[in-house]
C-alpha cells in the first residue's frame, strides 16, 4: 500500500480536474495513490478521468453522498496508507507540497493533521474557465475558533506579505487540503464514520479538527507547503455585516441550510459546558443576530430547526463518546479561542 492516499470527492467537477490532477501527478514525492469518489456527477467527470488519468482509482456513487459520506468511503478504502491527503478538486498543488508535508509529519508522531499555505486563484468563468490567475491573496492558513463559537479561516482575503510564514501549531486545518495521519483518523472514528454523515456537507472538516484536538492530536501549519485554491480572490480579510450578507446570498440554499444546522451540531458535540457558559453572552448575541437574519431574509433555512431538534439526542450521544475520550481540558481548549 502506498504511503499516501490522495483522496478527492467530485461532484460536477470536470472543469477543475485537469489542473488539479496534473499538479498531483507532478509531485516530487512519488509514493502515493489517487482515489476519486464521484457523487453522481452529470458533467462527464468520470469519463474524463478514465480517459485522461487512467492511474486514478474511481468509485462512482449513484446518489450524492455528500462530502462526509464520500470521504468516509475513500478513507475506508485507503486506511492502510500511513497518511491520507484530502484535497478538493479545485486545488492546485505546488510540486513539492507532498514532499514537505510528509517530511514534517514523519518528524513528529504527535501530529494528526497538517495544512499548508493556500492562496486563491482568481478566475473568469463562462462554462469552463476562460482565464485563471494565481494570486498573492491568502485562502487559508488554518482554522481559528472565536469566542462566539464561530470558526474562521486564518488570513483569508489578506495579501500574503509573509505574515504567515512561521511553522506553528493551529487549532485545525481546512478540509479543502489536509494531510491526515491515518492513525489519528482511526482514533476518532465513531460507529464506522470518520466524518459525521449527519453533516452531509459544510463544517464537517471543522468537526474532525475539533475531535482531533480533543483526542490529543496536534494540527500543524507548514507555510513551505504551498497550494492554490479556486475561491473568490476578492474577499476582504475583515468583512462588514453587509459583505457577510452578500456572501451568504451568493451561496446555494443547501449550503446555507447545512451551514446553519451544522454549526449547532458542532457546538453540541464538542464544546465543553464550562466553556459554553463562559462564552454564553458572545454565543447568544451571535446566534440572535443569525436567527433574526434567517427569519427576515432566509426563511427556507428555518427547516434546519427540525433537524436540530430531531437529531439532538443523537448529537448528545455522540458528545458523550467524544468527551469520554477527550485528552485535553476546557482550559487547554480556551487557549485556542481568539478574544
C-alpha positions as CSV (number, residue, x, y, z in Angstrom):
1,X,0.0,0.0,0.0
2,X,1.4,3.4,-0.9
3,X,2.5,5.7,2.0
4,X,-0.1,8.4,1.0
5,X,-3.5,8.0,-0.5
6,X,-4.7,11.2,-2.2
7,X,-8.5,11.3,-2.0
8,X,-10.8,13.6,-3.9
9,X,-14.6,13.8,-3.9
10,X,-16.1,15.1,-7.1
11,X,-19.5,16.5,-8.0
12,X,-19.7,18.0,-11.4
13,X,-16.0,18.9,-11.0
14,X,-14.7,18.2,-14.6
15,X,-13.7,21.8,-15.2
16,X,-11.2,21.7,-12.3
17,X,-9.7,18.3,-12.8
18,X,-7.0,19.0,-15.5
19,X,-5.2,21.5,-13.3
20,X,-5.8,19.6,-10.0
21,X,-4.7,16.1,-11.2
22,X,-1.8,17.3,-13.2
23,X,-0.5,19.0,-10.1
24,X,-1.0,15.8,-8.2
25,X,1.0,13.7,-10.7
26,X,3.7,16.3,-10.9
27,X,4.6,15.9,-7.2
28,X,8.2,15.3,-6.4
29,X,7.1,12.8,-3.7
30,X,6.0,9.6,-5.6
31,X,4.8,7.0,-3.1
32,X,1.1,7.7,-3.4
33,X,-2.1,6.5,-5.0
34,X,-5.0,8.7,-6.1
35,X,-8.6,7.8,-5.4
36,X,-11.7,9.7,-6.6
37,X,-15.2,9.2,-5.2
38,X,-17.7,10.7,-7.5
39,X,-21.0,11.8,-6.2
40,X,-23.2,11.1,-9.2
41,X,-21.7,13.8,-11.4
42,X,-23.6,14.7,-14.6
43,X,-20.9,16.6,-16.4
44,X,-18.7,13.8,-17.6
45,X,-16.3,13.9,-14.7
46,X,-15.8,10.1,-14.5
47,X,-15.4,9.6,-18.3
48,X,-12.8,12.5,-18.3
49,X,-10.8,10.9,-15.5
50,X,-10.9,7.5,-17.1
51,X,-9.6,8.9,-20.4
52,X,-7.0,11.3,-19.2
53,X,-5.8,9.9,-15.8
54,X,-6.1,6.1,-16.1
55,X,-4.0,5.6,-12.9
56,X,-6.7,7.1,-10.8
57,X,-9.0,4.7,-8.8
58,X,-12.6,5.7,-9.2
59,X,-15.6,4.8,-7.1
60,X,-18.8,6.2,-8.6
61,X,-21.9,6.7,-6.4
62,X,-25.4,6.5,-7.9
63,X,-26.5,9.2,-5.4
64,X,-24.8,12.2,-3.9
65,X,-23.4,11.0,-0.6
66,X,-22.2,14.5,0.4
67,X,-18.6,15.4,1.4
68,X,-18.8,13.4,4.6
69,X,-20.2,10.2,3.2
70,X,-18.0,10.1,0.1
71,X,-14.8,10.9,2.0
72,X,-15.7,8.1,4.5
73,X,-15.9,5.7,1.6
74,X,-12.5,6.9,0.3
75,X,-10.8,6.7,3.7
76,X,-12.3,3.2,4.3
77,X,-10.7,2.0,1.0
78,X,-7.3,3.7,1.8
79,X,-7.0,3.2,5.5
80,X,-3.9,1.0,5.1
81,X,-1.9,4.0,3.9
82,X,0.0,5.8,6.6
83,X,-1.3,9.2,5.5
84,X,-4.4,10.4,3.7
85,X,-4.4,13.7,1.8
86,X,-7.9,15.1,1.3
87,X,-7.9,17.6,-1.5
88,X,-10.8,19.4,-3.1
89,X,-10.8,19.1,-6.9
90,X,-10.4,22.9,-7.2
91,X,-6.9,22.8,-5.6
92,X,-3.6,23.1,-7.5
93,X,-0.6,21.8,-5.6
94,X,2.9,23.2,-5.8
95,X,5.2,20.3,-6.9
96,X,6.9,19.8,-3.6
97,X,3.8,20.1,-1.4
98,X,3.6,16.5,-0.6
99,X,7.3,16.0,-0.1
100,X,7.4,18.8,2.5
101,X,4.2,17.8,4.2
102,X,5.1,14.2,4.6
103,X,8.6,15.0,5.9
104,X,7.1,17.2,8.6
105,X,4.6,14.5,9.6
106,X,7.3,11.9,9.7
107,X,9.4,14.1,12.0
108,X,6.7,14.4,14.7
109,X,4.4,11.5,15.6
110,X,2.1,13.7,17.7
111,X,0.8,15.5,14.5
112,X,-2.6,14.3,13.5
113,X,-3.1,16.7,10.6
114,X,-1.2,19.2,8.6
115,X,-2.1,22.0,6.3
116,X,0.0,24.3,4.1
117,X,-0.4,27.9,2.9
118,X,-3.2,28.1,0.4
119,X,-3.5,31.1,-1.9
120,X,-6.5,32.0,-4.0
121,X,-6.9,31.6,-7.8
122,X,-8.8,34.4,-9.5
123,X,-10.9,33.0,-12.4
124,X,-13.3,34.3,-15.0
125,X,-15.8,31.6,-15.9
126,X,-18.1,31.0,-18.9
127,X,-19.0,27.4,-18.6
128,X,-15.3,26.4,-18.4
129,X,-12.5,28.6,-17.2
130,X,-11.7,31.4,-19.7
131,X,-8.8,32.7,-17.7
132,X,-7.3,32.0,-14.3
133,X,-4.6,33.7,-12.3
134,X,-2.7,32.6,-9.2
135,X,-2.7,35.5,-6.7
136,X,-0.9,36.6,-3.6
137,X,-4.2,36.6,-1.7
138,X,-4.4,34.1,1.1
139,X,-7.2,31.5,1.1
140,X,-6.4,29.8,4.4
141,X,-3.5,29.2,6.8
142,X,-5.6,27.0,9.2
143,X,-8.7,27.2,11.3
144,X,-9.3,29.6,14.3
145,X,-12.1,29.5,16.8
146,X,-13.8,32.6,18.0
147,X,-15.4,33.1,21.4
148,X,-18.9,33.3,19.8
149,X,-18.5,29.7,18.7
150,X,-17.8,30.5,15.0
151,X,-14.8,29.3,13.1
152,X,-12.8,31.3,10.5
153,X,-10.0,30.6,8.0
154,X,-6.9,32.3,9.3
155,X,-5.7,35.1,7.0
156,X,-8.4,34.7,4.4
157,X,-8.5,37.6,2.0
158,X,-5.2,39.1,3.2
159,X,-2.4,39.8,0.8
160,X,0.5,37.4,1.5
161,X,3.3,39.6,2.8
162,X,5.0,36.9,4.8
163,X,2.9,37.5,7.9
164,X,2.0,33.7,8.0
165,X,5.5,32.4,7.2
166,X,6.0,30.7,10.6
167,X,5.7,27.0,11.2
168,X,3.2,26.6,14.1
169,X,0.5,24.6,15.7
170,X,-3.0,25.6,14.8
171,X,-6.4,24.6,16.1
172,X,-7.3,22.8,12.9
173,X,-6.8,22.5,9.2
174,X,-9.3,23.3,6.4
175,X,-10.7,20.2,4.6
176,X,-10.0,21.9,1.3
177,X,-6.5,20.4,1.6
178,X,-5.4,18.5,4.6
179,X,-2.9,15.7,5.2
180,X,-4.1,13.4,7.9
181,X,-2.3,10.7,9.8
182,X,-4.5,7.6,9.3
183,X,-3.9,6.5,12.9
184,X,-5.3,9.8,14.1
185,X,-8.5,9.4,12.0
186,X,-8.9,5.9,13.3
187,X,-8.7,7.2,16.9
188,X,-11.7,9.5,16.4
189,X,-13.8,7.0,14.3
190,X,-17.3,6.8,15.6
191,X,-19.6,4.0,14.7
192,X,-17.7,3.4,11.4
193,X,-17.6,7.1,10.5
194,X,-14.6,9.5,10.3
195,X,-16.6,12.5,9.0
196,X,-20.0,12.8,10.5
197,X,-22.6,11.8,7.8
198,X,-25.3,13.8,9.6
199,X,-23.4,17.0,8.5
200,X,-23.6,15.9,4.8
201,X,-21.7,18.9,3.6
202,X,-20.1,22.0,5.2
203,X,-18.2,22.3,8.5
204,X,-17.6,18.5,8.7
205,X,-13.9,19.4,8.5
206,X,-14.2,21.7,11.5
207,X,-15.9,18.8,13.4
208,X,-13.0,16.5,12.6
209,X,-10.4,19.2,13.5
210,X,-12.1,19.7,16.9
211,X,-12.4,16.0,17.6
212,X,-8.7,15.5,16.8
213,X,-7.8,18.4,19.2
214,X,-9.9,16.8,21.9
215,X,-8.3,13.5,21.2
216,X,-4.9,14.9,21.9
217,X,-3.6,15.2,18.4
218,X,-1.8,18.3,17.1
219,X,-2.7,20.1,13.9
220,X,0.2,21.9,12.2
221,X,0.6,24.7,9.7
222,X,3.5,24.4,7.3
223,X,3.8,27.6,5.2
224,X,6.5,26.0,3.0
225,X,3.9,23.5,1.7
226,X,2.1,25.6,-0.9
227,X,-1.1,25.2,-2.9
228,X,-3.7,27.3,-4.7
229,X,-7.5,27.2,-4.4
230,X,-10.2,28.4,-6.8
231,X,-12.1,30.5,-4.4
232,X,-13.0,34.2,-4.8
233,X,-9.8,36.2,-4.5
234,X,-11.6,39.5,-4.0
235,X,-12.8,38.6,-0.5
236,X,-11.5,41.2,2.1
237,X,-9.8,40.0,5.2
238,X,-12.4,41.7,7.5
239,X,-15.9,41.7,6.2
240,X,-18.6,44.2,7.2
241,X,-22.0,42.9,8.1
242,X,-23.3,43.9,4.6
243,X,-20.5,42.0,2.9
244,X,-21.2,38.9,5.1
245,X,-24.9,39.1,4.0
246,X,-23.9,39.5,0.3
247,X,-21.6,36.5,0.6
248,X,-24.3,34.4,2.2
249,X,-26.8,35.3,-0.6
250,X,-24.3,34.1,-3.2
251,X,-24.3,30.6,-1.7
252,X,-26.8,27.9,-2.5
253,X,-29.8,27.2,-0.3
254,X,-28.4,23.8,0.6
255,X,-25.1,25.3,1.7
256,X,-26.8,28.0,3.8
257,X,-29.1,25.4,5.4
258,X,-26.3,22.9,6.2
259,X,-24.0,25.6,7.5
260,X,-26.7,26.9,9.9
261,X,-27.7,23.4,11.1
262,X,-24.2,22.0,11.3
263,X,-22.9,24.9,13.5
264,X,-25.3,23.8,16.2
265,X,-24.2,20.2,15.7
266,X,-20.6,21.3,16.2
267,X,-21.3,23.0,19.5
268,X,-23.5,20.3,20.9
269,X,-20.9,17.6,20.1
270,X,-17.6,19.3,21.0
271,X,-18.0,22.4,23.3
272,X,-17.2,21.8,27.0
273,X,-20.1,23.0,29.1
274,X,-17.8,25.2,31.2
275,X,-16.6,27.0,28.0
276,X,-20.2,27.3,26.8
277,X,-21.2,29.1,30.0
278,X,-18.0,31.2,30.0
279,X,-18.7,32.5,26.5
280,X,-22.5,32.4,26.6
281,X,-23.0,36.2,26.1
282,X,-20.9,36.1,22.9
283,X,-22.6,32.9,21.6
284,X,-26.1,34.2,22.4
285,X,-25.5,37.5,20.7
286,X,-24.1,35.8,17.6
287,X,-26.9,33.3,17.4
288,X,-29.6,36.0,18.0
289,X,-28.3,38.0,15.0
290,X,-28.2,35.0,12.8
291,X,-31.7,34.0,13.8
292,X,-33.1,37.4,13.1
293,X,-31.5,37.4,9.6
294,X,-32.9,33.9,8.9
295,X,-36.4,34.9,10.0
296,X,-36.3,38.1,7.9
297,X,-34.4,37.2,4.8
298,X,-33.9,33.4,4.6
299,X,-37.0,31.6,5.8
300,X,-36.2,28.5,3.8
301,X,-33.3,27.8,6.3
302,X,-35.8,27.7,9.2
303,X,-36.3,24.0,8.4
304,X,-32.9,23.4,10.0
305,X,-34.5,23.6,13.4
306,X,-36.5,20.5,12.7
307,X,-33.2,18.6,12.0
308,X,-31.6,20.2,15.1
309,X,-34.4,19.1,17.3
310,X,-34.8,15.7,15.8
311,X,-31.1,14.9,15.9
312,X,-30.4,16.5,19.3
313,X,-30.5,13.1,21.2
314,X,-28.2,11.6,18.6
315,X,-25.7,14.5,18.9
316,X,-25.8,14.2,22.7
317,X,-24.9,10.5,22.4
318,X,-22.0,11.4,20.1
319,X,-21.0,14.1,22.6
320,X,-20.8,11.5,25.4
321,X,-18.5,9.4,23.3
322,X,-16.2,12.3,22.3
323,X,-16.0,13.7,25.9
324,X,-15.3,10.2,27.3
325,X,-12.2,10.0,25.1
326,X,-11.1,13.6,25.5
327,X,-7.4,14.1,26.4
328,X,-7.4,17.9,26.9
329,X,-9.1,20.1,29.4
330,X,-11.5,23.0,28.9
331,X,-8.7,25.4,29.8
332,X,-6.5,24.0,27.1
333,X,-9.3,24.5,24.6
334,X,-9.7,28.1,25.7
335,X,-6.0,28.7,24.8
336,X,-7.1,28.4,21.2
337,X,-10.1,30.8,21.3
338,X,-9.4,34.2,19.9
339,X,-10.5,37.1,22.0
